[in-house]
Every structure is written in C-alpha cells, then in structure tokens.
C-alpha cells in the first residue's frame, strides 16, 4: 500500500534519517517511536507530499487514500461540528452547505432543493450523518454540540472533530500524530476499542505506552538517523531492542578482541624477515573482515529527580462546602475534598465532568464562589497545568523563565538544571514562544524543580513528552515523598503511580481507596450488580403484564421476595465487607502498637550502659530499630487507607 525506498532527509546540515526503507501493508498496525526531534512528524510530511525527500522514493498504491490527524493546530472555521464530521469529500461538503442554505431560506419545496437532496442521498450523505453522530458521541460530544461552530470551541475539541471526520471517512491508511493528546481517559478507551476493528492500515506516532501495547503489531523506531522495525507491541519492542543491543555489543567486543590479537602479532613480527609474510597475512585478514559497527551512544534523555520536600502535616489540603460555576453552568455545589500526606490521587471521569476545575480549585488558580480551600501544616503546592502556555511567558527566554522563582539561585545552578532537561548551550536563550510542546513541558518541570513543593498538582503531565522522558518523569515521581494529585489519560502512567482514585461526574466525587486496578474491579462489580438488579426488575415487570389477577398477585409476591432477597444479600455483603475492614484496621493497629512498644524497649536498652558490655548487642539493637523505623510509616499509611475505607463503608450503611 505504501513503500518508502532509501529515503533520506536533512535540515541545515543535520541528517534526520538516511536510506530509510519501510513497507506499510493494508491492515497493518504500526507504532512509530523515537525521541523528540528524531524526525517522526517529518516522515509524515514526506508521506503526505508536504515535503520532498533529499533522496529516495515514496510510492503510494494507486487509488489508496490517506487520512492524517496532525498533532495540533487543526483549522477551525465557521462550519459546525457535524458539518466537519460529514464533509468527507468536497462533493458532500458542497451539497451539505447547499441544503443548509435551502433550510435557512425556507426554500425546501423548490425543484433545486429536491435535486440537491437527491444527490446528497445518492452519495450516502444521510447514512454518513448517522455514522458521524455515533462517532461524535463516542468522542464525548453532546448532541447540542453538533450545530455549534468550530470557532467557538477549544483547540482540543477542534482536534476531536477532525478525528471524527477521519473516522467517518475511513481512509485506507490513517496517519495519526499523537491522537490521544486531546482525549480524556474514558474517550481514549472508546477510541482504542474503535481502532481495533478499523478496516484500513494505521501508522501512528504515540507516546502512550498502554495505547501502543493495546493496538500495534509492529514498532518502527527512528533512532540516530536509522529505522529499526520490531514485531509485536511496545513491550515486545523493548525486550527485542535490549536483546539486540546486548548481542550487538557482544559481537563487536569479540571482533575488537580478535582484531587486537591480530594487530599485536603484526606489530611484533612485521620487522622480522622470518615473520614478515605471516604479518602481512594477518593484516589482510583484518582488512577482509566484515566490520561490525561500534554500538552508538544513547540519545540524550532527561535526567532528574524531584528534590525531597519538607515533610507536611498529615492533612495536606481540603476543600469545604465549595461552590463553583462558569456563568450559568454550575460545576460544584457543597463540594468536600481532602488529601493526606503520601497519597497519590488520580482524578478520573468523563470529559467536562470538572476534573481540571477541581485541580485548579486545589491549586487556587480558580477561586471558589463559596466555601474554603485550606492548606495543611507546612504544605507548599506546585501546579503543573495541562496548558503550558498558562504557566509560561512566550516573550521571555528559557533562562529568564527559569529564573522566575522566589528562590535565590545562581545562574550556574539554574543552567545545570536546564541542562539536565536538555536545554544546553545557546538553547537557554531561545524564546519560550518558539519552543515545541515537549520543550515547554520540560521547561514547566524545571520551574517546579527550582521551587520544589510537597504537594504536586499535575494536569496531563505526560502530554508532549516522549516515551523516554515519560519514564524519567515516572521514576522521579515514584521517588517523590510528597503528595501527588494528578489527571492523566495515560493508563500506564496511572497504573504506575496512583494509590487512590477519585471518580468525578455530575459534580460528585466517588473515592476508591486503592490503585487503578482496584477502581476497575470495584466499578465492574457495581455495574454487574446494577445490571442484575435491572434484569430482575425487568423480568418481573414483563412477567406480570401477561398474567391474570391471581397469577399477577402471585408474581408480585415473587417479585417482592426476589427484591427482598437481593436487598438482604446486599446488606449481608456490606456487613461482611464492614467486618473484614474492621478486622484489617484492628490488625494494623495491633501491629503498629506492637512495633511502637518494641521501639520503646529497644530505645531504653540502647540508653542502658550495660548494653555496650555485651559484644555486638548495640549493633543488633540498631539494626532492629532501623527495620522498625522503616516499617512503621508503611503500616501507618496502610492503616490510614484502611481507616478511610472503613469510614466510607460505615457512612454508606
């Protein structure tokens, strides 16, 4: 379907790739990966004929259609959301506009109207409109959004509308450049399922590891001007790449040892007449070798760690009876929220539910219309916005932006931190406005590091970061000892970090005191229970309509019995869960009390001079004390989580 043969491209003397070859077949699912700046988006531009290769050929099968979703900056004109989604050909777009004009002039009885309507129907316009509406709803548009002009909508929603148009169009080959950047978690999962059965080929650039794992069957990596192809998903690619690199390194080392051995013979004996012939033979042997290239150095990657902040009090932040609205649109009424030290809370829920609003209320970039925001003892909050432009000054240089901090810092220190985020040399004098999305994300992280908080509030922190940078961020956040509240559509990122999930919908918060898998399991169980209850009610209702009075009365009795049994089972389940949770809380309390008592005993023993008369006893006590000191915070965190869950269960009883 698509063939690239020995394609090369360079900019300003820098080679992006050389002699690159790639075959994309119908129904292929290929993930294109590589560090920022490797040339992934440029490769898309070459395929789309927006740019020309320096050398090589790009051939597209005749009649093959390509659809492209850019990473950002899709156009937003006067057309409505539905008009864009259905404008999959120029003819349909033109006919759709004509029909709209007839409707606006109330001229729907004319022969011209019926002719245009007939042609629109002949081209499948009405079926396409039905399909477009289904896809738009899947991408979280509401029906009342369909007639809205695109120019009234935010950039993220404009990108979704363009994505809907592509899915309605169903080109033979989809080129997707970071398609998940503008999707919330629930929409992303819908989109992921939709692509599973997509009838064409897909070549996508994505920094979402879980998304790649779920969809692709090949990974193509652009690295150090070359292209490498691996079979399988992203995890399989990582394993294969590591194995290949180990084999390559081993083969190169073996060859270098052999070359060194032969060269030592040559150096030792070529001056001797009796050995000169053998020395020449060894030189020819070296020359005839098929030389293995030396392993190349890894591309530069972010290398950082969050400085460990000052320890806060147990209660970190709280919202009490908060009310917030955008004009007439009420988002929250009597909202209560609390986070405690060490929690890593992910906010999930449908787009528009108020997740970013909640985070902004916590960050105090939005002021509540009623209620209070209260920070705990020694708490310092840091906010990392989804929209980096909100945090940065486009007319400042990178260095000036980094210096905007209440801390008194030297230029050497600031430039060292910038260097660890790949802003090196003259890069620090670039204007913020010309930075790429990934560079703006890195600069926003620099600002957090230069004034480290102990409460991190992060809205889509992985957007625009490449996979290597996401791994670096994950590692740093995993070591972070403060409190983290974040929003993300990256399932891998969520699974790696969260220990508490808050579902946001219709102004209500539902807490799940466990990791992301716990949240999935609990919501699935709740859905099964709801389906069973609905099924029971529906069955009883259907059965009663066709029965005589005596049988209907009997059916009503049976229905009530079923409902009572279901209610009793639910009460028993809640009581059982309550008992189990109480037992867990008591067990943890006993363990903590025992450890604290033992800690007191050991401390007293250390203060006793006789202890030091026993050989090795002080060392033994210190070792046991360190184990207790390490274990107590873990048990305390478990107890806090268990006690919170118990309080929620008791409140629901």
Steps between C-alpha positions, in 0.01 A plus 500: 500500500781742592869451420796716607827410329839634617352833611733763645423842646720767659442848642776762530769236477337267754396161363163393637514164325705336226407218261179429687277225354154396620206297370149564638237242403123512522377430856849553649507656847834677534623719783765756404723585797819689573618797704366850441673646195583160347291581191170317557273791402735581211456146371123559500554822303698307238231231469236774457716673233513815712878473473732320260775252594859592420546153349290189458141427396161498670236304311130471584285230346261635238157599637628467858366779724686651797348679799721707731438629851767760591631531853341844546383817322222345290297778330178630657271686261133601500381145427322314776623189676263276304578672170870434545444137605287429190711698250697193398506601130482843331176396328326410827630815667364714217162324494471526878553876485238529224245311711576728795440806280166364382397436860604849616295660220202268558528397136448125534223461245698606195621263228859604571468394864366158406776456242772585753334280764482209255868533410595527868303182574650324194851567632403349837480831682223402742666170593826686548325747730371212719851352515652841579260556790589161652871576474460852640310358799779244547749789508292659782323768295142566610214528255468870580864540380422376146373838367768705680757682280851365547642849557310511833674188629837442665794354311456158657136473385594621151755218483230251605269626224775448242562153641128424461516609136789261437318208661187574296707524182679167566808555282709197399788626714470707818798715602445599863740741672451477878125428465445456876635842604159665503294209633391435855541150641147376427502635143844350444370154597209539255740611224732208576215252461386669177845467342514126579255433216606783267497359143811686374867524593623719785837670540505695825737712702420462868667545836227302674654163584171329595330625182782356289493174694129459439500574127822462303653184355825666388721771643713711268767701679688797358826518688827668408393556138406134447177305499456180701195273470382268778213251503247529783378778728702754695597268786616238248705769322678592824595136562618444142696824491679419824584148377621633164718762667655239730574271204640789298725610786624146560573443129682834472713429809592154370602643164700779663686242711580297187619809313717599797651147514585506129635855522730405789651223283549747213661764724732241654620313194470709183857632542638144513584345166392152612156623613432782252288283271284380789463858622379611159254211496359614835460856367306369200285291735412817694423685176273221372286499817141618470533767766226523762410860576567617853186531715376856485457714807144539626313814400496768765220454752360692795686417819349645816346432837261712703683640802335347805278769651442598861266253673145629527233426759273200456216714360642657183213684335123525537206659321196560719150576366645644179275639231627577151332587169596631157226756447172307508678165485520370856793259539514443877259562787596424863815320384718338766842351431802410709845359423748363750877476505644237266185447295531478122152582380395475136184684394299307239166556332345611170615811322328810632428338837714759681834324559715792385272742684551300821876506450495877439293552817761299690779704337308824573523613138118505528331658802188326632176699493425361847677277748867486594827349387727409789865395486642280773805559717823571304327439166636665188308433177641489147270500194590348162234609252372299203543816295865593543440844348306590816820456702754649261578839346542465121715815467754393764805288438529152649754632751280794602204266548706267719612792719138594581504339843490633858819305568835680478697293252825541312509494120737203514251293701203599280692416181605166650135409564403622151780288356361188666175575313690526167514883487871535431728771365315766305169314544448697823470821296214371283169681537240292681249572222703304241542187715334175403233342718754261650745781575229705674411197711864454601534870586187484718658207687820702548297775669352249744845364582646844567230568760410149620155449658383220728156497334516443125190576292553376142258520207597260217873508581596254223356704212771582242767299686664215310505151647850531641409826672179346637706217652733758657202692641347178633823408676529846657137503617536148640780629725308816592407493870234770489134482400392470137160577347489461123289456187622277218365306206814282494393168655860381542585821689188467718570136586861576588422786742150513645406355838162674521240570228235773507225472239353839404156521338203736519665703774537193724820333619521125563812381684665164434775448763721280286695495176358517147435125479304520826290778346436292185405193703263694729325685216463177302346330804264794552395486135435125520286550811305780333445290186382204709257719694367656178466158340307366799269801504446486124428127506246543778338793322477314167356189668226689680350668195373182340357326809144491642437671832564197722819415314598867490462519878714189531756656266501820709566293811786319325639829377494645851668185630773532237548867583514422873750222438718726284477777762586249777796368302622853443467580872687180586773587249534849648506360852761243398714766334463717812610213729797419278602865489465530879718191544763645268500833688532318837777276368697801374443688826631200696806468277575871530453492880728196528769663290479827693526308830799308369656827382464642853663188650792509259556873549507450880745211459729716288503761777608236753884496541494123564390444141843599372668241719340225288698451180298594190180566694485873413546422130221243519266748673576773245430263213164401648416865570569597138270223379224628730557862391471392136192285555295737719426760226390222263262353758374846594422578134317167470305575818403848374375350176312220677346740755386733219337209321330386822359850556361500146338158550347604832369823349330302223332252739 
